[in-house]
Structure formats: C-alpha cells, structure tokens
Amino acid sequence: MNCESVSSVVNRIKEDLQRDYRLQNIAMEGNIIGLKQASNGHWYMNIRDDNASIRAVLFRGRAGTMMKDVKEGDHVVVVGSVNVYEKGGTLSFLIERLFSQGIGNLQAQYEKNKAELADKGYFAAAHKKDLPRFPWRVGVLTSRTGAVLHDIQKIRSERNPYIELVLYPVPVQGEAAVPALVRGLQEAGSNTELDVLILARGGGSMEDLWCFNDPRVVEAVYRTEVPIITAVGHETDTTLVDYASDRRAATPTHAAEIAFPGFADMQLQVASLAGTAYETVTARIERLQYRLDRTKAHIRLRRYDEFLAVRTESLRYLLQAARQRLHYVLLQKSGGLDKLKARLDGMDPAALLRKGYGQLEQGGRIVSSVEDIAADAPLSIQMVDGTVVTEVKEVTRRGKDNG
C-alpha cells in the first residue's frame, strides 16, 4: 500500500476545491459569530445558520470600508470562495465582498449569469482542451497599454524568447469592451496557426471587471478553437470567463509562465518524450521480432513436413523396387537350387542303388574297372538292401580281347 504525505493529500483537496466552479465566487447568507480583527488587519469570523457553520476570512486588502458597521451577530451576505489553509488543515471561506443589507445588484446578476451559463454546459470539464507542451505561437488578448502586456513580454524574454507573441489589442473595461472582446476572441480563437491564447487584464473592482462576466464574452471564450488561458484581476478575483476557459491563471504573470515553457522545462519534457518513445519503439520491435521468430519456425516446420513427405514417398518407391528385385533374385536362385539338388540326387550312391545299381568291392577297395578285379577271388556287391558275396570266375576286358 502506497502512503502519501499530509501535504500531498491537503494540496489535492485544495486543488479539487479550486477546480470546482460551484465552490468559487458563491454568495452565502448567515450570521457572524466570533468576529475579531487580528493585529495584521485581517478579519476572522464564523458564518453560521441554524444547521452549520464555516470559518471565514476577510483579508485586510479587501476589507476597505465593508467592516465599518459590521458587528457580532449581524446577518450578512458574503461572496467568495471555499479554500483550504494547508498549515492548519482547515476549511475556510475567503470573503471577497460582504453585504450587511443584502446582496448587491451586480452580484445578483453575476449569480444569475453563472447559473444560466452552467446550464448551457459552458463550464463543463469535458469541453476543456489540453494546453500544448511546446507552443511556438502564443496569442495575447489584452490592452496595448498597461503593465499586463509588459509583464507577459518580460516572462517570454526570460523563459523562451524564440516563442512568437501575437498581440490582439482589445479594451478590457467597460460596456464598450464587450463587442471588441468578442471580435478579438473570434479572430484569435479561429487562428489555427496559434498554439495557445492568453486573455488577461490587471486587478480592479467588480465593476471594472464586469465585461468578463458578460455572457457574450463567456460564450466567445467557450467557442475558441485554440486552447485559452484566462488571467483576469487578482488571484482572489474569479470572473465567469475563468470557468469557461481551458485553464485559469492566478495572475497575468502566472499565465505567461504557463504559456511560455522555459528551456530547462522543454529539455526535461523532450528527454521524457524521447525515453517514452524509445521504450515504446523497443517494445514494438520486440513484439514484432517474437512474431517473426514464430512465423519462421512455422515455415521451417511446414517445409520440413513437405521434405519429409517427399523423402518418405521416395523411400517407399525404393523399398518396393528392392522387394521386386529380391523376389526376382530369389526365383532365380530357387531354380538353380532345384537343378543343383537334381544333380546331387543323381550323384547320391543310395539313389543309384535304389535304381538297381550295385557297388563292387574286392579286398576292401571299391572296384570301378575290370582292371581292378582279380579272378578266382571273392567280390562283394553292395545292393540297396544288403550285400552279395560272389566269386569271380573270369574277367573279360572290353576291347582288348575282342579286338
């Protein structure tokens, strides 16, 4: 289980609160309890109704004459935003305006415009565009004169002077500023050569900033094709264009820091992107190499199967031919054996004896010629079934005595 620091959790809560437009620039009604002014001039109190209570702070720079006649227990309407004090971990309501006699006309119109624009979806998070990491052209909508443009140009020069700044000079105060702001936003917002826009002006009263609460200007901000950063007034000021923009900056200087990334930031981002790209490409190559190896193995196996089939058929043919040759040789040898057997049978003495021939012996020797026979001597005749002993009376030689 991963553990987070207390600071991390509290900061995340603070960021979530600041992103929720429903908790910014809201009017709240209740009674003041525990009112006191600190030595630094800030006012601290609790705003309470019958069911709940919330700690509230009115900073010295905002107080002015608003607290002149306010006392403990007064029923008031306060306008401000919900925030978190990190060190104390406490939820607070930061008061921007306080009305002891009920809400003013401008604030009532502000709340009405805010509700209507929210219903149209102009503040929806799903509509917000991502800011580019590496912008090359930044459009700035602000007054041609004044400190705002100077501050933005200074930040650009310090952080990245190679990023082009395109100025769209517009009035930023009064009712006459509304149509000029709308035209400027439409022109800059449709310029696809721009990477990001900044809509900015310095601080002022609610009346001074009122043109940025006009529904026509808010709609023009909502419909820009180019991502837009708004920085109107002081950090505690929140106008309706801030809810419709893609990113709200606390001040014009802060907006410039967001829009103009420094060289070090760009180097880190490029290194990160290069590392990610390398890992992605390497993983892709490894996957393709694995698929290639599997395909090659499959092809080799298939070719081996084909080779084996051809060799098997060839061996089958050779085996059949060998069988036929062996059969032929056996037939030939069998015929020769029959002839040899017949010859051997013809030379077998027992076979000759069975045919009626006899074997002559005299003096223990086989007699094959009359030259070997002595007259007046016994002669043995070996027959198939016994022996006959006879005596030779006369020997006649063929040819010699008969001429």
MARDRENNU-210674 format. One line per 4 residues: number of its first residue (from 0); for each residue x, y, z of C-alpha. Coordinates in Angstrom, 1 decimal. Layout:
REM residues N
NUM> X Y Z | ... $
//
This chain:
REM residues 403
0> 0.0 0.0 0.0 | 1.5 3.4 -1.1 | 1.4 6.1 1.6 | 1.1 9.8 0.8 $
4> 2.3 12.8 2.8 | -0.2 15.0 4.6 | 0.9 17.9 2.4 | 0.1 15.9 -0.7 $
8> -3.4 15.0 0.5 | -4.2 18.5 1.6 | -2.9 20.0 -1.6 | -5.0 17.7 -3.6 $
12> -8.1 18.7 -1.6 | -7.3 22.4 -2.2 | -6.8 21.8 -6.0 | -10.1 20.0 -6.2 $
16> -11.9 22.8 -4.4 | -10.3 25.4 -6.7 | -11.3 23.5 -9.8 | -15.0 23.2 -8.7 $
20> -16.7 26.3 -10.1 | -19.7 25.6 -7.8 | -17.4 26.5 -4.8 | -15.9 29.6 -6.4 $
24> -17.4 33.1 -6.3 | -20.6 32.0 -4.5 | -22.9 34.1 -2.4 | -23.6 32.7 1.1 $
28> -26.0 34.0 3.8 | -25.7 33.7 7.6 | -24.9 35.3 10.9 | -21.5 36.5 12.0 $
32> -20.2 34.6 15.1 | -16.8 35.1 16.8 | -15.8 38.2 14.9 | -12.3 39.5 15.6 $
36> -9.6 41.5 13.8 | -6.0 40.4 14.0 | -3.0 42.7 14.5 | -2.2 42.4 10.8 $
40> -5.6 43.8 9.9 | -7.2 40.6 8.7 | -10.8 39.8 9.9 | -11.7 36.3 11.1 $
44> -15.2 35.1 11.9 | -17.6 32.2 11.5 | -20.6 32.4 9.3 | -23.4 30.3 10.8 $
48> -27.0 29.4 10.1 | -29.3 27.1 12.1 | -27.6 23.9 10.9 | -24.0 24.6 10.1 $
52> -21.0 26.9 10.5 | -17.9 27.7 8.4 | -14.8 29.6 9.3 | -14.4 32.8 7.1 $
56> -11.6 35.2 6.5 | -11.6 38.7 5.0 | -8.1 39.9 4.2 | -7.1 43.5 5.1 $
60> -6.6 44.5 1.4 | -10.2 43.5 0.7 | -11.9 44.9 3.8 | -11.8 48.6 2.9 $
64> -15.0 50.1 4.5 | -17.0 46.9 4.3 | -16.5 46.2 8.0 | -17.2 49.7 9.2 $
68> -20.6 49.0 10.7 | -20.5 45.2 11.0 | -20.7 43.7 14.4 | -21.1 40.3 16.2 $
72> -24.3 38.5 15.3 | -25.1 40.6 12.2 | -27.0 38.8 9.4 | -24.9 39.3 6.3 $
76> -24.4 38.0 2.7 | -20.8 37.2 1.8 | -19.4 36.5 -1.6 | -16.2 34.5 -2.0 $
80> -14.7 31.0 -2.5 | -14.1 27.9 -0.4 | -10.4 27.1 0.2 | -8.1 25.1 2.4 $
84> -5.4 26.5 4.7 | -2.6 24.0 4.3 | -0.7 24.5 7.6 | -3.8 24.3 9.8 $
88> -5.6 21.8 7.5 | -8.8 23.9 8.0 | -11.5 24.6 5.5 | -12.2 28.4 5.1 $
92> -14.4 30.7 3.2 | -12.4 33.5 1.7 | -14.6 36.6 1.6 | -14.3 39.0 -1.3 $
96> -17.4 41.1 -0.6 | -19.6 41.5 2.4 | -23.2 42.9 2.3 | -24.9 43.7 5.6 $
100> -28.1 44.9 3.9 | -28.5 42.1 1.4 | -26.8 41.1 -1.8 | -26.0 43.9 -4.4 $
104> -27.4 44.1 -7.9 | -24.1 43.2 -9.7 | -23.6 40.2 -7.5 | -27.2 39.1 -8.1 $
108> -26.6 39.4 -11.9 | -23.4 37.6 -11.6 | -25.1 34.6 -9.9 | -27.9 34.7 -12.5 $
112> -25.4 34.7 -15.4 | -23.3 32.0 -13.7 | -26.3 29.6 -13.3 | -27.5 30.1 -16.9 $
116> -24.1 29.6 -18.4 | -23.5 26.5 -16.3 | -26.9 25.1 -17.5 | -25.7 25.5 -21.1 $
120> -22.6 23.4 -20.4 | -20.1 26.3 -20.9 | -18.2 25.3 -17.7 | -18.2 21.5 -18.3 $
124> -14.8 19.9 -17.7 | -15.3 17.5 -20.7 | -15.2 20.5 -23.0 | -11.8 21.8 -21.9 $
128> -8.8 21.4 -24.2 | -5.3 20.4 -23.2 | -2.6 23.0 -23.4 | 0.3 22.3 -25.8 $
132> 3.6 21.2 -24.3 | 5.7 23.1 -26.8 | 3.9 26.2 -28.1 | 5.6 28.2 -30.8 $
136> 3.0 31.0 -31.3 | 1.1 32.5 -28.4 | -1.8 34.9 -28.9 | -2.4 37.6 -26.2 $
140> -5.6 39.5 -25.9 | -5.2 42.4 -23.6 | -4.8 46.2 -23.6 | -2.0 47.6 -25.8 $
144> -1.0 49.9 -22.9 | -0.6 48.9 -19.2 | 1.5 46.6 -17.1 | -0.1 43.3 -18.2 $
148> 1.4 43.2 -21.7 | 4.8 44.3 -20.2 | 4.7 41.5 -17.6 | 3.9 38.9 -20.3 $
152> 6.6 40.1 -22.6 | 9.1 40.1 -19.8 | 8.3 36.5 -18.9 | 8.6 35.5 -22.5 $
156> 12.1 37.1 -22.8 | 13.3 35.4 -19.7 | 11.9 31.9 -20.4 | 11.9 31.5 -24.1 $
160> 12.3 34.5 -26.5 | 12.0 32.2 -29.5 | 8.3 31.7 -29.0 | 6.4 34.2 -31.1 $
164> 3.9 36.5 -29.3 | 1.0 37.7 -31.4 | -0.9 40.6 -29.8 | -4.6 41.2 -30.2 $
168> -5.2 44.6 -28.6 | -8.6 44.9 -27.0 | -10.2 47.2 -24.4 | -10.6 45.4 -21.1 $
172> -13.0 47.6 -19.2 | -16.5 49.0 -19.6 | -19.6 48.0 -21.6 | -17.9 49.1 -24.9 $
176> -15.2 46.4 -24.3 | -17.7 43.6 -24.8 | -18.1 43.6 -28.6 | -14.4 44.2 -29.0 $
180> -13.5 41.3 -26.8 | -16.0 39.0 -28.7 | -14.4 40.0 -32.0 | -10.9 39.6 -30.7 $
184> -11.7 36.1 -29.3 | -13.4 35.0 -32.5 | -10.4 36.2 -34.6 | -7.7 34.8 -32.4 $
188> -9.7 31.7 -31.4 | -10.1 30.6 -35.1 | -6.4 31.2 -36.0 | -5.1 27.6 -36.2 $
192> -1.5 28.9 -36.5 | -1.7 29.9 -32.9 | -0.9 27.2 -30.3 | -2.4 28.9 -27.2 $
196> -4.2 32.1 -26.2 | -4.0 34.3 -23.1 | -6.9 36.6 -22.2 | -5.6 38.9 -19.4 $
200> -6.1 42.2 -17.5 | -5.0 43.5 -14.2 | -6.9 43.9 -11.0 | -9.9 46.1 -10.3 $
204> -13.3 46.3 -8.7 | -16.2 44.1 -9.7 | -17.5 46.9 -11.8 | -14.1 47.2 -13.6 $
208> -14.0 43.5 -14.4 | -17.7 43.2 -15.3 | -17.2 42.8 -19.1 | -15.5 39.5 -18.3 $
212> -18.8 38.3 -16.7 | -20.9 39.2 -19.8 | -22.5 36.0 -21.3 | -21.4 37.1 -24.9 $
216> -17.7 37.2 -23.8 | -18.0 33.9 -21.9 | -19.5 32.2 -24.9 | -16.7 33.5 -27.2 $
220> -14.2 32.1 -24.7 | -16.0 28.8 -24.7 | -16.1 28.5 -28.5 | -12.4 29.2 -29.2 $
224> -10.7 26.5 -31.2 | -7.3 27.4 -29.7 | -6.7 26.4 -26.1 | -7.1 29.5 -23.9 $
228> -5.7 30.7 -20.5 | -7.6 33.4 -18.6 | -5.9 35.7 -16.1 | -8.3 38.5 -15.1 $
232> -7.8 40.5 -11.9 | -6.0 39.5 -8.8 | -5.7 35.9 -7.5 | -8.8 36.3 -5.4 $
236> -10.9 37.6 -8.4 | -12.9 35.0 -10.3 | -14.8 36.1 -13.4 | -17.1 33.9 -15.4 $
240> -14.6 33.6 -18.3 | -12.3 31.7 -15.8 | -14.9 28.9 -15.6 | -15.3 28.7 -19.4 $
244> -11.5 28.8 -20.3 | -9.3 25.8 -20.6 | -7.0 27.0 -17.8 | -7.3 29.7 -15.2 $
248> -4.2 31.5 -14.1 | -4.0 33.5 -10.8 | -2.3 36.5 -12.5 | -1.2 37.5 -16.0 $
252> 2.4 36.7 -14.9 | 1.3 33.2 -13.9 | -0.5 32.9 -17.3 | 2.8 33.8 -19.1 $
256> 4.7 31.2 -17.1 | 2.2 28.5 -18.2 | 2.2 29.5 -21.8 | 6.0 30.1 -22.2 $
260> 7.8 27.0 -21.0 | 11.5 27.6 -20.1 | 14.4 25.8 -21.9 | 15.0 23.6 -18.9 $
264> 11.4 22.5 -18.8 | 11.5 21.8 -22.5 | 14.7 19.8 -22.2 | 13.1 17.7 -19.4 $
268> 9.9 17.2 -21.5 | 11.9 16.3 -24.6 | 14.1 13.8 -22.6 | 10.9 12.3 -21.1 $
272> 9.2 12.0 -24.5 | 12.4 10.5 -26.0 | 12.6 8.0 -23.3 | 8.9 7.1 -23.7 $
276> 9.3 6.9 -27.5 | 12.4 4.6 -27.1 | 10.6 2.3 -24.7 | 7.5 2.2 -27.0 $
280> 9.6 1.5 -30.1 | 11.7 -1.1 -28.4 | 8.7 -2.9 -27.1 | 7.1 -2.8 -30.5 $
284> 10.3 -4.2 -32.1 | 10.4 -7.0 -29.5 | 6.8 -7.9 -30.2 | 7.4 -7.9 -34.0 $
288> 10.7 -10.0 -33.5 | 8.7 -12.5 -31.5 | 6.1 -12.8 -34.2 | 8.8 -13.1 -36.9 $
292> 10.5 -15.9 -35.0 | 7.3 -17.8 -34.6 | 6.5 -17.3 -38.3 | 9.9 -18.5 -39.3 $
296> 9.6 -21.6 -37.0 | 6.2 -22.3 -38.5 | 7.6 -22.0 -42.1 | 10.6 -24.2 -41.2 $
300> 8.3 -26.8 -39.7 | 6.0 -26.7 -42.7 | 8.9 -27.1 -45.1 | 10.3 -29.9 -43.1 $
304> 7.0 -31.7 -43.2 | 6.9 -31.3 -47.0 | 10.5 -32.5 -47.3 | 9.7 -35.5 -45.1 $
308> 6.7 -36.4 -47.2 | 8.8 -36.3 -50.4 | 11.6 -38.5 -48.8 | 9.0 -40.9 -47.4 $
312> 7.5 -41.4 -50.8 | 10.9 -41.8 -52.4 | 11.9 -44.4 -49.7 | 8.6 -46.2 -50.3 $
316> 9.3 -46.4 -54.0 | 12.8 -47.7 -53.4 | 11.6 -50.3 -50.9 | 9.0 -51.6 -53.4 $
320> 11.7 -51.8 -56.1 | 14.0 -53.7 -53.7 | 11.3 -56.1 -52.8 | 10.6 -56.8 -56.5 $
324> 14.3 -57.2 -57.2 | 14.7 -59.6 -54.2 | 11.8 -61.6 -55.4 | 13.3 -62.0 -58.8 $
328> 16.7 -63.0 -57.4 | 15.0 -65.5 -55.1 | 13.2 -67.0 -58.0 | 16.4 -67.3 -60.0 $
332> 18.3 -68.8 -57.1 | 15.5 -71.2 -56.3 | 15.7 -72.5 -59.9 | 19.4 -73.0 -59.6 $
336> 19.0 -74.8 -56.3 | 16.5 -77.2 -57.9 | 19.0 -78.0 -60.6 | 21.8 -78.5 -58.1 $
340> 19.6 -80.7 -56.0 | 18.8 -82.8 -59.0 | 22.5 -83.2 -59.8 | 23.3 -84.0 -56.2 $
344> 20.5 -86.5 -56.1 | 21.9 -88.1 -59.3 | 25.3 -88.5 -57.6 | 23.9 -90.0 -54.4 $
348> 25.1 -93.7 -54.2 | 22.0 -94.6 -52.3 | 19.9 -93.2 -55.2 | 21.9 -95.3 -57.7 $
352> 21.5 -98.4 -55.6 | 17.7 -97.8 -55.5 | 17.8 -97.8 -59.3 | 19.2 -101.3 -59.3 $
356> 22.9 -100.5 -59.5 | 25.4 -102.1 -57.1 | 28.7 -101.1 -55.7 | 31.6 -103.6 -56.2 $
360> 34.3 -104.1 -53.6 | 37.2 -106.5 -53.6 | 39.8 -106.6 -51.0 | 38.2 -103.7 -49.1 $
364> 38.5 -101.4 -52.2 | 35.8 -100.1 -54.4 | 36.1 -101.6 -57.9 | 35.4 -99.3 -60.8 $
368> 37.2 -101.1 -63.6 | 37.8 -104.7 -64.6 | 41.4 -103.9 -64.3 | 41.0 -103.9 -60.6 $
372> 39.3 -107.3 -60.3 | 41.3 -110.4 -59.6 | 39.9 -113.7 -60.9 | 39.2 -116.5 -58.5 $
376> 38.8 -114.1 -55.6 | 35.6 -113.2 -53.7 | 33.8 -110.0 -54.9 | 31.3 -108.1 -52.7 $
380> 28.3 -106.4 -54.3 | 26.6 -103.7 -52.2 | 22.9 -103.6 -53.0 | 20.2 -101.2 -51.7 $
384> 19.0 -103.7 -49.1 | 22.1 -105.8 -48.5 | 25.4 -107.3 -49.7 | 26.1 -110.2 -52.1 $
388> 29.4 -112.0 -51.9 | 30.4 -113.9 -55.1 | 33.5 -115.4 -56.6 | 34.9 -114.2 -59.9 $
392> 35.4 -117.0 -62.4 | 36.6 -115.0 -65.3 | 37.4 -111.4 -66.2 | 36.7 -110.2 -69.7 $
396> 38.2 -106.9 -70.8 | 36.2 -105.0 -73.4 | 38.0 -104.1 -76.4 | 41.4 -105.7 -75.9 $
400> 40.4 -109.4 -76.1 | 37.7 -108.6 -78.7 | 40.0 -106.8 -80.8 $
//
